[in-house]
């Protein structure tokens, strides 16, 4: 699919469906105490070493979560404002100082927040073992235990 052009005012960093999916994942993996998410979407291009990191703004996540906006079905590079149900008031959606009326489309760039991606100086591993028996097979589990028989009990089972 085309990811750049005049109608998109340049390159599409994230399409409507990608923004909807990232928003759902950000909301799903949020901290329930603060309601903020550490979930970041990385955008990588073939042949380019650097990646770009984005989050959907808090307002963008809320607009999608409450059904005020959605991906535009006819062109994946756009989002649209949904029509309000009968006898329901929906607040105005403003994008770059312009009110977007129901069923109108807009470029979703304003929903993106740039995140500076960095790497830690000290590497900490999430898992103890690389050959982790992930399929739940009892034989693989036994092999794992035999391979790590010299380890303390809590270390053997740390990745389960």
C-alpha positions as protocol buffer text, in pm:
chain_id: "A"
residue {
  index: 1
  type: UNK
  ca { x: 0 y: 0 z: 0 }
}
residue {
  index: 2
  type: UNK
  ca { x: 105 y: 356 z: -62 }
}
residue {
  index: 3
  type: UNK
  ca { x: 253 y: 516 z: 252 }
}
residue {
  index: 4
  type: UNK
  ca { x: 331 y: 863 z: 120 }
}
residue {
  index: 5
  type: UNK
  ca { x: 191 y: 1127 z: -109 }
}
residue {
  index: 6
  type: UNK
  ca { x: 24 y: 1467 z: -130 }
}
residue {
  index: 7
  type: UNK
  ca { x: -301 y: 1359 z: 32 }
}
residue {
  index: 8
  type: UNK
  ca { x: -103 y: 1240 z: 338 }
}
residue {
  index: 9
  type: UNK
  ca { x: 116 y: 1554 z: 340 }
}
residue {
  index: 10
  type: UNK
  ca { x: 429 y: 1338 z: 321 }
}
residue {
  index: 11
  type: UNK
  ca { x: 495 y: 998 z: 475 }
}
residue {
  index: 12
  type: UNK
  ca { x: 248 y: 808 z: 690 }
}
residue {
  index: 13
  type: UNK
  ca { x: 421 y: 725 z: 1017 }
}
residue {
  index: 14
  type: UNK
  ca { x: 126 y: 520 z: 1141 }
}
residue {
  index: 15
  type: UNK
  ca { x: -191 y: 434 z: 955 }
}
residue {
  index: 16
  type: UNK
  ca { x: -540 y: 448 z: 1106 }
}
residue {
  index: 17
  type: UNK
  ca { x: -553 y: 72 z: 1183 }
}
residue {
  index: 18
  type: UNK
  ca { x: -201 y: 85 z: 1332 }
}
residue {
  index: 19
  type: UNK
  ca { x: -303 y: 372 z: 1559 }
}
residue {
  index: 20
  type: UNK
  ca { x: -614 y: 186 z: 1672 }
}
residue {
  index: 21
  type: UNK
  ca { x: -408 y: -126 z: 1755 }
}
residue {
  index: 22
  type: UNK
  ca { x: -136 y: 72 z: 1936 }
}
residue {
  index: 23
  type: UNK
  ca { x: -400 y: 258 z: 2134 }
}
residue {
  index: 24
  type: UNK
  ca { x: -563 y: -69 z: 2244 }
}
residue {
  index: 25
  type: UNK
  ca { x: -227 y: -214 z: 2347 }
}
residue {
  index: 26
  type: UNK
  ca { x: -128 y: 104 z: 2533 }
}
residue {
  index: 27
  type: UNK
  ca { x: -454 y: 92 z: 2726 }
}
residue {
  index: 28
  type: UNK
  ca { x: -426 y: -282 z: 2793 }
}
residue {
  index: 29
  type: UNK
  ca { x: -70 y: -255 z: 2927 }
}
residue {
  index: 30
  type: UNK
  ca { x: -115 y: 62 z: 3131 }
}
residue {
  index: 31
  type: UNK
  ca { x: -22 y: 96 z: 3496 }
}
residue {
  index: 32
  type: UNK
  ca { x: -353 y: 62 z: 3680 }
}
residue {
  index: 33
  type: UNK
  ca { x: -233 y: 292 z: 3960 }
}
residue {
  index: 34
  type: UNK
  ca { x: -134 y: 584 z: 3738 }
}
residue {
  index: 35
  type: UNK
  ca { x: -335 y: 502 z: 3423 }
}
residue {
  index: 36
  type: UNK
  ca { x: -22 y: 573 z: 3215 }
}
residue {
  index: 37
  type: UNK
  ca { x: 136 y: 324 z: 2980 }
}
residue {
  index: 38
  type: UNK
  ca { x: 497 y: 239 z: 2905 }
}
residue {
  index: 39
  type: UNK
  ca { x: 390 y: 64 z: 2583 }
}
residue {
  index: 40
  type: UNK
  ca { x: 574 y: 216 z: 2288 }
}
residue {
  index: 41
  type: UNK
  ca { x: 533 y: 143 z: 1917 }
}
residue {
  index: 42
  type: UNK
  ca { x: 861 y: 117 z: 1728 }
}
residue {
  index: 43
  type: UNK
  ca { x: 866 y: 189 z: 1357 }
}
residue {
  index: 44
  type: UNK
  ca { x: 1152 y: 30 z: 1165 }
}
residue {
  index: 45
  type: UNK
  ca { x: 1229 y: 60 z: 796 }
}
residue {
  index: 46
  type: UNK
  ca { x: 1418 y: -202 z: 592 }
}
residue {
  index: 47
  type: UNK
  ca { x: 1786 y: -116 z: 560 }
}
residue {
  index: 48
  type: UNK
  ca { x: 1773 y: 158 z: 826 }
}
residue {
  index: 49
  type: UNK
  ca { x: 1941 y: 96 z: 1164 }
}
residue {
  index: 50
  type: UNK
  ca { x: 1757 y: 362 z: 1362 }
}
residue {
  index: 51
  type: UNK
  ca { x: 1399 y: 311 z: 1468 }
}
residue {
  index: 52
  type: UNK
  ca { x: 1136 y: 569 z: 1553 }
}
residue {
  index: 53
  type: UNK
  ca { x: 932 y: 531 z: 1870 }
}
residue {
  index: 54
  type: UNK
  ca { x: 581 y: 667 z: 1919 }
}
residue {
  index: 55
  type: UNK
  ca { x: 297 y: 656 z: 2165 }
}
residue {
  index: 56
  type: UNK
  ca { x: -60 y: 755 z: 2107 }
}
residue {
  index: 57
  type: UNK
  ca { x: -144 y: 1065 z: 2312 }
}
residue {
  index: 58
  type: UNK
  ca { x: -362 y: 1023 z: 2621 }
}
residue {
  index: 59
  type: UNK
  ca { x: -636 y: 1219 z: 2443 }
}
residue {
  index: 60
  type: UNK
  ca { x: -604 y: 993 z: 2137 }
}
residue {
  index: 61
  type: UNK
  ca { x: -635 y: 678 z: 2348 }
}
residue {
  index: 62
  type: UNK
  ca { x: -943 y: 823 z: 2521 }
}
residue {
  index: 63
  type: UNK
  ca { x: -1106 y: 931 z: 2192 }
}
residue {
  index: 64
  type: UNK
  ca { x: -1060 y: 581 z: 2052 }
}
residue {
  index: 65
  type: UNK
  ca { x: -1158 y: 404 z: 2373 }
}
residue {
  index: 66
  type: UNK
  ca { x: -1484 y: 595 z: 2405 }
}
residue {
  index: 67
  type: UNK
  ca { x: -1569 y: 552 z: 2038 }
}
residue {
  index: 68
  type: UNK
  ca { x: -1549 y: 915 z: 1927 }
}
residue {
  index: 69
  type: UNK
  ca { x: -1301 y: 843 z: 1647 }
}
residue {
  index: 70
  type: UNK
  ca { x: -1200 y: 533 z: 1451 }
}
residue {
  index: 71
  type: UNK
  ca { x: -994 y: 425 z: 1153 }
}
residue {
  index: 72
  type: UNK
  ca { x: -1136 y: 537 z: 819 }
}
residue {
  index: 73
  type: UNK
  ca { x: -1238 y: 224 z: 628 }
}
residue {
  index: 74
  type: UNK
  ca { x: -1194 y: 371 z: 278 }
}
residue {
  index: 75
  type: UNK
  ca { x: -836 y: 499 z: 322 }
}
residue {
  index: 76
  type: UNK
  ca { x: -603 y: 348 z: 582 }
}
residue {
  index: 77
  type: UNK
  ca { x: -400 y: 669 z: 610 }
}
residue {
  index: 78
  type: UNK
  ca { x: -687 y: 860 z: 771 }
}
residue {
  index: 79
  type: UNK
  ca { x: -904 y: 854 z: 1083 }
}
residue {
  index: 80
  type: UNK
  ca { x: -1266 y: 965 z: 1100 }
}
residue {
  index: 81
  type: UNK
  ca { x: -1501 y: 1108 z: 1360 }
}
residue {
  index: 82
  type: UNK
  ca { x: -1788 y: 872 z: 1432 }
}
residue {
  index: 83
  type: UNK
  ca { x: -2153 y: 969 z: 1407 }
}
residue {
  index: 84
  type: UNK
  ca { x: -2325 y: 1018 z: 1744 }
}
residue {
  index: 85
  type: UNK
  ca { x: -2611 y: 781 z: 1832 }
}
residue {
  index: 86
  type: UNK
  ca { x: -2956 y: 941 z: 1825 }
}
residue {
  index: 87
  type: UNK
  ca { x: -3028 y: 1169 z: 2124 }
}
residue {
  index: 88
  type: UNK
  ca { x: -2663 y: 1156 z: 2234 }
}
residue {
  index: 89
  type: UNK
  ca { x: -2430 y: 1450 z: 2267 }
}
residue {
  index: 90
  type: UNK
  ca { x: -2072 y: 1399 z: 2155 }
}
residue {
  index: 91
  type: UNK
  ca { x: -1822 y: 1677 z: 2216 }
}
residue {
  index: 92
  type: UNK
  ca { x: -1647 y: 1840 z: 1922 }
}
residue {
  index: 93
  type: UNK
  ca { x: -1328 y: 1680 z: 1795 }
}
residue {
  index: 94
  type: UNK
  ca { x: -1064 y: 1945 z: 1724 }
}
residue {
  index: 95
  type: UNK
  ca { x: -758 y: 1860 z: 1517 }
}
residue {
  index: 96
  type: UNK
  ca { x: -494 y: 2128 z: 1456 }
}
residue {
  index: 97
  type: UNK
  ca { x: -742 y: 2407 z: 1547 }
}
residue {
  index: 98
  type: UNK
  ca { x: -1007 y: 2278 z: 1304 }
}
residue {
  index: 99
  type: UNK
  ca { x: -1332 y: 2115 z: 1415 }
}
residue {
  index: 100
  type: UNK
  ca { x: -1379 y: 1776 z: 1251 }
}
residue {
  index: 101
  type: UNK
  ca { x: -1747 y: 1700 z: 1200 }
}
residue {
  index: 102
  type: UNK
  ca { x: -1895 y: 1348 z: 1221 }
}
residue {
  index: 103
  type: UNK
  ca { x: -1801 y: 1126 z: 924 }
}
residue {
  index: 104
  type: UNK
  ca { x: -1523 y: 1366 z: 820 }
}
residue {
  index: 105
  type: UNK
  ca { x: -1165 y: 1244 z: 799 }
}
residue {
  index: 106
  type: UNK
  ca { x: -838 y: 1376 z: 935 }
}
residue {
  index: 107
  type: UNK
  ca { x: -471 y: 1283 z: 932 }
}
residue {
  index: 108
  type: UNK
  ca { x: -386 y: 1108 z: 1258 }
}
residue {
  index: 109
  type: UNK
  ca { x: -41 y: 1267 z: 1301 }
}
residue {
  index: 110
  type: UNK
  ca { x: -162 y: 1490 z: 1585 }
}
residue {
  index: 111
  type: UNK
  ca { x: -243 y: 1177 z: 1791 }
}
residue {
  index: 112
  type: UNK
  ca { x: 123 y: 1070 z: 1790 }
}
residue {
  index: 113
  type: UNK
  ca { x: 372 y: 1156 z: 2061 }
}
residue {
  index: 114
  type: UNK
  ca { x: 739 y: 1116 z: 1970 }
}
residue {
  index: 115
  type: UNK
  ca { x: 936 y: 905 z: 2217 }
}
residue {
  index: 116
  type: UNK
  ca { x: 1313 y: 918 z: 2230 }
}
residue {
  index: 117
  type: UNK
  ca { x: 1429 y: 557 z: 2219 }
}
residue {
  index: 118
  type: UNK
  ca { x: 1747 y: 477 z: 2410 }
}
residue {
  index: 119
  type: UNK
  ca { x: 1927 y: 170 z: 2537 }
}
residue {
  index: 120
  type: UNK
  ca { x: 2038 y: 98 z: 2891 }
}
residue {
  index: 121
  type: UNK
  ca { x: 2409 y: 103 z: 2973 }
}
residue {
  index: 122
  type: UNK
  ca { x: 2362 y: -191 z: 3208 }
}
residue {
  index: 123
  type: UNK
  ca { x: 2200 y: -491 z: 3045 }
}
residue {
  index: 124
  type: UNK
  ca { x: 1952 y: -673 z: 3265 }
}
residue {
  index: 125
  type: UNK
  ca { x: 1797 y: -989 z: 3130 }
}
residue {
  index: 126
  type: UNK
  ca { x: 1430 y: -1057 z: 3173 }
}
residue {
  index: 127
  type: UNK
  ca { x: 1474 y: -1436 z: 3159 }
}
residue {
  index: 128
  type: UNK
  ca { x: 1736 y: -1655 z: 3327 }
}
residue {
  index: 129
  type: UNK
  ca { x: 1754 y: -1909 z: 3045 }
}
residue {
  index: 130
  type: UNK
  ca { x: 1752 y: -1879 z: 2667 }
}
residue {
  index: 131
  type: UNK
  ca { x: 1623 y: -2230 z: 2595 }
}
residue {
  index: 132
  type: UNK
  ca { x: 1298 y: -2172 z: 2774 }
}
residue {
  index: 133
  type: UNK
  ca { x: 1042 y: -2460 z: 2731 }
}
residue {
  index: 134
  type: UNK
  ca { x: 753 y: -2248 z: 2608 }
}
residue {
  index: 135
  type: UNK
  ca { x: 518 y: -2510 z: 2463 }
}
residue {
  index: 136
  type: UNK
  ca { x: 422 y: -2672 z: 2794 }
}
residue {
  index: 137
  type: UNK
  ca { x: 556 y: -3013 z: 2689 }
}
residue {
  index: 138
  type: UNK
  ca { x: 638 y: -3227 z: 2994 }
}
residue {
  index: 139
  type: UNK
  ca { x: 946 y: -3381 z: 2829 }
}
residue {
  index: 140
  type: UNK
  ca { x: 1094 y: -3038 z: 2759 }
}
residue {
  index: 141
  type: UNK
  ca { x: 1021 y: -2940 z: 3117 }
}
residue {
  index: 142
  type: UNK
  ca { x: 1209 y: -3248 z: 3245 }
}
residue {
  index: 143
  type: UNK
  ca { x: 1500 y: -3167 z: 3013 }
}
residue {
  index: 144
  type: UNK
  ca { x: 1505 y: -2813 z: 3150 }
}
residue {
  index: 145
  type: UNK
  ca { x: 1518 y: -2942 z: 3509 }
}
residue {
  index: 146
  type: UNK
  ca { x: 1792 y: -3195 z: 3429 }
}
residue {
  index: 147
  type: UNK
  ca { x: 1998 y: -2933 z: 3248 }
}
residue {
  index: 148
  type: UNK
  ca { x: 1976 y: -2697 z: 3549 }
}
residue {
  index: 149
  type: UNK
  ca { x: 1992 y: -2957 z: 3829 }
}
residue {
  index: 150
  type: UNK
  ca { x: 2284 y: -2775 z: 3990 }
}
residue {
  index: 151
  type: UNK
  ca { x: 2086 y: -2449 z: 4022 }
}
residue {
  index: 152
  type: UNK
  ca { x: 1888 y: -2347 z: 4328 }
}
residue {
  index: 153
  type: UNK
  ca { x: 1521 y: -2433 z: 4324 }
}
residue {
  index: 154
  type: UNK
  ca { x: 1393 y: -2076 z: 4278 }
}
residue {
  index: 155
  type: UNK
  ca { x: 1636 y: -2019 z: 3986 }
}
residue {
  index: 156
  type: UNK
  ca { x: 1524 y: -2337 z: 3804 }
}
residue {
  index: 157
  type: UNK
  ca { x: 1164 y: -2219 z: 3802 }
}
residue {
  index: 158
  type: UNK
  ca { x: 1225 y: -1845 z: 3763 }
}
residue {
  index: 159
  type: UNK
  ca { x: 1108 y: -1830 z: 3400 }
}
residue {
  index: 160
  type: UNK
  ca { x: 777 y: -2008 z: 3455 }
}
